[in-house]
Amino acid sequence: MSDDLGAVGELAALARILPRLGGAAALLGPGDDAALLAAPDGRVLLSTDVMVEGPDFRRAWSTPEDLGRKAVATNLADVAAMGGAPTGLLVALTAPADTPVTLLEGIADGMAAACSVLAPGIGVVGGDLTRSPVLTIAVTVAGDLQGRAPVTRAGARPGDVLGYAGDLGLAGAALRLLFAAGEQDPAAVAALRRDRPGLLAAQLAPTPPIAAGPAAALAGATAMLDVSDGLLRDGARIARASGVDLDLDASAVEREADVVAAAAGCSAEEALAAVLGGGEDHGLLATFSGALPTGFRRLGRVLEGTGEVRLGGAVASDAGWDSFAG
């Protein structure tokens, strides 16, 4: 008997998937028309993201568990970037009728694993499953500010220190190697997984520093965001929102590039490009008026300006990911 969605049906598939997602600190979880989460702060952070097979992931590269981990991690990072703590997730899956239910079970396992590692105590509290021509994973995350003001992109001021927490450039370098391996050569991808497991995990199943978000807020972060589209492009978002310039320290950027070059076995030029424009590391870029908290390293400073990102004082050219541009 076939084990794909078309043969099993929605209810039976959900009966197999939901138990794998683990428990969550919800007042009312999956099984009703809506979930119920506590909001002790009286305010709720919300963010959503969607991963579409093709532009966002390749099943030839990612395991189902990888997909689940990445879908959760990228959303948790958005709440962390506001200084909040995640409280629950909604997941909507669409898939072709011939999709094996085991694939969805693997995605669920990856989601549960990501929650347990990155935000213990939370989980998937509801969602939807429906048929479509392509596999998509849409996740909405809720978060709690725990009585603090949100850390937005608009608070950086001249004199602040620019800090970063998490991987930088590794995901972009890994993606370059995956494209070089191609989708039609499983042996090449398997070799990358064997030889550079940590590097590939940065792209396929990232582990952003979720706890560093609330820690940054407690330390007085003046502005912060999740670096998903590249250091230069996302840094410019802080600069424009705050009406300042960000000046990246050349030696600090070179140190980051050295780490990438060693991990990926690539040239210094390729490593620098990954650091500045690779994206998808989902680390936290933040500005502070005082000392950097534990977990953040110095990348530069905030200057008076009009929304530019500089590298060693010179205006840097734009680089980063745009899903509609290429």
Buried (B, 14 or more C-beta within 10 A) or exposed (E): EEEBBEEBEEEEBBEBBBEBBBEBBBEEBBEEEEBEBEEEBEEBBEBEBBBBBEEBBBBEBBBBBBBBBBBBBBBBBBBBBBBBBBBBBBBBBBBBEEBBBEBBBBBBBBBBBBBEEBBEEBBBBBBEBEEEEEBBBBBBBBBBBEEBEBBBBBBBBEEBBBBBBBBBBBBBBBBBBBEEBEEEEEEBBEEBBEEBEEBBBBBBBBBBBBBBBBBBBEBBBBBBBBBBBBBBBBBBBBBBBBBBBBBBBBEBBBBBBBBBBEBBBBEEEBBBBBBBBBBBBBBBBBBBBEEBBEBBEEBBBBBEBEBBBBBBEEEBEEBBBEEEEE
